[in-house]
Amino acid sequence: MKELIKFIAEELVDLPDQVSVEEIEGSQTSVIELKVDKTDLGKVIGKQGRTARAMRTLLNAASAKVNKRTVLEIVE
């Protein structure tokens, strides 16, 4: 899951070397924290949060296959 979010984020931003992804795993739920440069934050979130929502939808579909819940947090 972590690699999926990292790939998507690196393709969206202008500074792909500033993208960092951390995964905090629990027994039932995983939290993925995405950090990007402040100048690229709008590109990751998108208009009215559409890009972020799309990334969360893809993440939910991928995590459903492994019967786990995954949450995406975009950290400033």
Secondary structure, 3 states (H helix, E strand, C coil): CHHHHHHHHHHHCCCHHHCEEEEEECCCEEEEEEECCHHHHHHHHCHHHHHHHHHHHHHHHHHHCCCCEEEEEEEC
